[in-house]
Amino acid sequence: MDSIKITGGVPLEGKVEISGAKNAALPLMAACLLTEGELILRNIPHLSDITTMANLLVHHGAELTVATSTPGEGRTLHLCAEHINDTTAPYEIVRKMRASVVVLGPILARCGRARVSLPGGCAIGTRPIDLHLKAMAALGAEITLQEGYVEATAPAGGLRGAEIMFEKVSVGATENALMAASLARGTTVLKNAAREPEISDLAECLVKMGAHIEGIGTDTLLVQGVKALSGAEHSVMPDRIEAGSYAIAGAITGGNVLLTGIAPEILGATLAALREAGIAVTEEAEGIRVRGKGRPRPLHLTTAPYPGFATDMQAQMSALLCLADGTSTINEDIFENRFMHVPELQRMGANISQSGNTITIRGIPRFIAAEVMATDLRASLSLVIAGLAAEGTTTIHRVYHLDRGYERVEEKLAGLGARVERIKG
């Protein structure tokens, strides 16, 4: 397996272009299964998770071509699922990525049946898909679990509209329900729906395809089902998690980094936390500038669904707060096993203790380089951030997690002046 070596102590300087959002691109790709027409998606990042989803769609019968682009620009995907040849999403593909479960709603709505393996992905918690299945059942589907697969069958005449109240906010369940409801008979109301910008991005694409959706951006979505959807063109929104990660990397190194291609509105909670920590954040015509100077102030954060502080930013912020001038706390209220980066940061000298779903971080003056192991996607980036600020050379092993969610990470960091090298395994 590949590893990354980082020699720390260099303030990051310059501009970095933010890629298309992985968490938006994956359900948008799955939306091609809703139509016989061609769906053209622009600003697609080059990531292993994107490749996994592409392989899954091809398995179902979709035709896929990738348009060439200049270096540094997102790719354009042309997707056409005129014929769905296989309604089974197999274990060997789905096990690699939890987001694969979003094909359930589109295939069920279009074909009347779907068989999807229980998903895999990062080991950051149990993350059951019961909310997905309850939503499909509310739309009239019969759901059974057989040998590790979800088997869903729509009633005669197809799915029918319903009122769905999510017991808790779930991005994936909202995406599945939204896509399925677009082809259901009648009206569907999704209550306590996820409000993440990626949900709005999906909804706006579905509207371009002919869906009737009201309440976009709110926690109540009203969907009037249509008989068929058409093809469309859509540009994937920028990745707010990638942007927040590079903002923290700039801040922790005392650098001066300009994030381009990203709007500040979708980074609300992250930018608010950085400002509270004493990091200079300014909005410019080209993007968002982040300047770090001295040790950050301590914070007390709790992860929450959007517009709260994102769980996907928790590990990166943990690394920054390790160097704060004081004691910080972070409560993780989304996933029960998302502190796996803590032992690795401790190897670099971090003073962190954990009690249940809360970590207490007592700030230290500096990180000391060490060999560490990446455990999941966002934890990987937290170790990169720590390595950038550490004395000496840090080696991060098992960085295939990084390739799932951060496009050209070494190239982008090197462009900001970081001394970083990938070692092929």
N, C-alpha and C positions, 0 to 999 in steps of 0.2 A: 504494500500500500504506500501511496505517496505521503510525504511529510513536507512541512514548510519550515524553513529556518528564517528567523528574524533577528537582526542585530538592532537592539533598541537604542533609544536616546536621541533620535532624530526628529525634530519638530516637523510635522507634515505641512507642506506649503503647496498651494496651487489650486486648480479646479478639478473636480471629478464629475463626470456625467453619470447621472443616475439611470439605471437600466429599467426596462419594463418590469412590472411587479409579477413575480412568480405566483403569488396567491391570487392574483386576478387572472393571469393567463390560463391557469389550469382549468377552472370552470368554464372560461370562455371557449377553450378548445373543446370541452365536452359538449358545449351548446351546438356544435356542428351536427350532433346526432339527432337534433330536433327537426332537421330540415333536409329536403332533397337538394336544396340549392347550395351554392358555394359560399362558404364563410371565409372572408379574408381578414386575417388578424395581423396588425402591424405592431412594431415595437416589442416583439417576442424576445425574451432573454435567452441566451445560449446556456442552458443548465441541464443537469442530468435528470431532474424531475420533469422537465419539458420533454426530454427524449422518452422517458418512461410513459408519459401520457400519450405521446405520438404513437408509440408502439402499441399501446392499448387500443387507440382509435383505429389504427390499421388492422388490428386483430378483428375488430367489429365490422370491418369492411370499408372504412373511410379511405378515400384517396387523399394523399398529402404531398404537397410540394413546398419546398423552401426557396424563396426568392433570395438571390444574393444581395448582400449589402456591404457598404464600406466598413472598414474596421471602426469599432466604437459605436456603431448604430445597431439597433435591434433588428432582428430578422423579420421577414414577412412570411406568414404561413398561409397557404391556400388549402382549405379543407373542404372536402365534399363527401358526404355520407348519403349519396343517392340511394344506395342499397346497404342495409344492415344485414350482413351475412351470418352473424353470430351474436346472440344475445347474452352470452356468458362472458363475464370478465374473470379470467382465470387467475388462480392463486399465484402462479409464477410471475405474473406482472404486478398484480395488486399488492402483493406482500412488500414490494419495494417502496410503496408510497401510499400513505393514507388517503390523499386527495383523490385517488382512483375511484373512491366510492361515489363521486359525483356523477358517474355515468349511470347510476341506478335510475334516477328520475327521468332523464331524457330517453333512455332505452325503453323503460316501462311505459312512458307516455306515448311514444311513437309506435312501439311494437306490441304493446299489451302484455308483455312479459319480460322479465329480466332475471338473470342469475349472476350474482356478484359475490366474489370471495370476500370474506371478512378482511379488512384492510390491515396494512402494516405501517411503516414509517418510523419516525423518531421514537425512541423509548422514553417519552417524557410523561407517561401516565396511561391510565386505562383507556380513556377517551372512547367509551362505547358509542355505537351508532344507533342507539335506541330512539333518539329523537328523529333521525332520518326515517326509520321504519314506522314510527307512529304517524309521521306526516304522510307517508305513502298509504298507510292503512286508512287514515282519515279521508284520503282521496278515493277510497273504495277498493284498494288493492288487498288481495289476500297474501299474507306474509308467512313464510315458513323458514326455518333454519335447518339445513340438511348438510351434514358432513363439512362444516366450515363455510358453507355458502348461504347467502340470502337468496331465497327464491320468491319472487314477487309476480303476481298475476293480476292484471286489471279485470274488472267486471266486463260483461258483454256491453259493447258500446263505448268502452274506454273509461278512463278516469273521470270522476265527476267532482265539481267544485265543492269546497267545504270551508268551514271556519277552523283554522288550526291555531291553537294557542301553545306556543313552545314553553315548556316548563322552565327552561333556562335558555339563555342566549346561546345560539350555536350557529357559527358561520356556515359550516358545511351543510347542516340540515336546512338552513334558510335557502342556500343555493339549490339544493336538490328539490325542495318544495317549490321554489320559484320557477324552475325549469319545467317540472312536471305539470304545475298548474297552468302554464302557458298553453298547453294543448288539452287541458281537461275541459269537460263540458260544464258550462256555467261559470259562476263566480267563486273565487277562492279569496279568503281573507287570512293573511298571515299576521298573527299578533305576537308581540314580543320578539319580532324578527331582529336579526343582527343588523346593525347600522354601519358596519365597516365600509369604507370607501370602495373596497373590492366588490361588495354586494351591489352598490350603486353602479359600478362599472359594468357588471354583468347585466343588471336590469336595463341599462341604457342600450347595450348591445341587443338584448332581446327585443326592445322596442323598435330598433332599426330593422329587426327581422320580422316585425309585424305583430309582436305581442302587445297587449293592452294592460299596462301596469300603472297604477297610481300610488302615490305615497313614497316615491323613491327618495331615499335618504332618511326616512323615518322608521319607527319600529312597527308600523302597521302598513302592510303592502296589500293592495287590492288588485287582484288579477282576474281579468275577464278572458276566459279561455277562447282560443280560436281554433278553427279546423286544421290549419296548416301554417307553418312559418316559412319564410323565404330566406334566401341568402342575404348577406350584408357585408359591409366593410366597417372595421372598427379598429381603433388604436388603443392598445393596452395602456392603462394608467401607469405612472412611474411608481417605483417600489419605495414605499415610505419606510420600510424596515431597513432596506439597504441604506437609504439616506440617513436615517437616524444612527446607523452603525458607523458610517463615515464621519458623521458629526461628532460622535463620541471619540473616535480615533483621533480626529483633529484636536479635540479639547484636551484629551489626556496627555498628548505629546507637547502641549503648549504651542500648537501650530496655528495656521491661518488657512482655512480650507473653504473653498466656494463650492457649494453643491448646486449643480446646474440641472435643468430639466425637471424640477420638482417645485410644487407650489407649497407655501407654508401652511395653508389651511389644513391639509391632511396630516400634518406633523404636530398638531396642536399640543397634545399632552407631552410628547417627547421634548419639543422646544421649550415648553413651560418648565419642565423639570431641569433642563440644562440652564435656563436663565436663573432658576431658583438656586442652582448650585454655583452661581457666579460666573457662568460661561457667557461670553459676549456673543449674542446671536442677532444678526441684522439681516433685513430683507433688502435685496438689491434687484435691479432690473434683470440680471442674468440668473438669479437664484437666491440661495441662502448662504450667508457667510458665517462661519463659526470660528471664534478665536479663543484659545485657551491661554490662561496666564496664572501661574501659581497653583496652589492646591485648591480643588473645588470645595465648596461648603457641603456639609452632610445633608442628607435628605431622608424623609420618611415616606415611602411609596407603597401603594397597594395596586397590584395589577387588576384590571377590570376590562369588560368589553368596551369597544369604541363608543363614545369618545374618551374613555378613561385611558390610563397608562397601559400600553400593550404588553401582554405577556411575552411577545416576541422580542421586546426590547429589554426584558428584565436582566438577562445574563450580561448583556453589554453594559448596562448601567451599573450592574454589580461591580464590574471591573473598574469603572471610573470611580465609584465610591470607595473602593479599596484604598485610594490615595487621597481621600477627603481629609480635611482638617477637623476631625471629630467623629462621632459615632452615628451611623445610619442604620435604618431598618428597611427591609423590603418584605411585604406580605405577598405571597403568591396564591391568588384566589382563583386561578383558572385551571392549572394542572398541578397534580399532587406530587409530581416527580421531576420538577424542573429546576432542581438545584444541583444537578450532577456536575456542573462546572466548579462548584465550591471546593471539592478536594484538590482539583487541579490548580486553582488559584492559590490555595494554601501551599502548594508545592513551590509557588513563586513568592512566598512570604506573606500572603494575605492573612489578616486576622479576622476570621469569619466564624461565627458559631450559628448553629441551626437548632431551632425548636419548633417542631411541627412544620407548618407552612410559612414560617418566618425565619429570616436570617438577620443577624446583627453583625454589622460590619464596622470594625474599629479601624480607623484610617491609619495607614503606615506611610512613611515618607517616600518609599520607592519599591518597585518590584525587583526581585532578583531572578535572572534568567534560569530556566530549568527545562528539562524534558517533560512534556505534558501530553495528555491523550485527549483528543476530541471525542465527545460522547454523543452529541447531537448537533443539529444545524446551528442554532443560535449560540450554544455553548462554544462551538468552534470559533465563532467570531469574537467571543469574549476573551478567549485565549490569545487570539491575534492581537486584540487591543492591548491586553496586558503585556504581550511581547514587545509591542511597539514602544512601550514606556519603560521597559525593564533594562537593568544594567546587564550587559553581556548578550549572548546569543541564545535565544529560546528556540527549541525544536518542538513543533506540534505534530504529533503523529495522528494517523487515521483521518486525514483531512478530506476524505471523499464526501463527508457530510457538507463541507463548504461548497463543493461543486454542485450540490443539490439546490443551493439558494443564493449564491453570490457569484455573479458573472465576472470572469477575468480578474479575480481578487488580487492576485500578485501584480498583474499589469497595472491595475488602477492604483494600488498602493505605491508601486515603484514610480509611477507618474507623479506622485506627491512627495517623492524623495525618500521613501522608506527603503531600508536595506533588507530586501526580502528575496527569498529563493525557494523554488519548489524542488524537492529532491524526489526523483522518480523511484517508486518502490519496485 
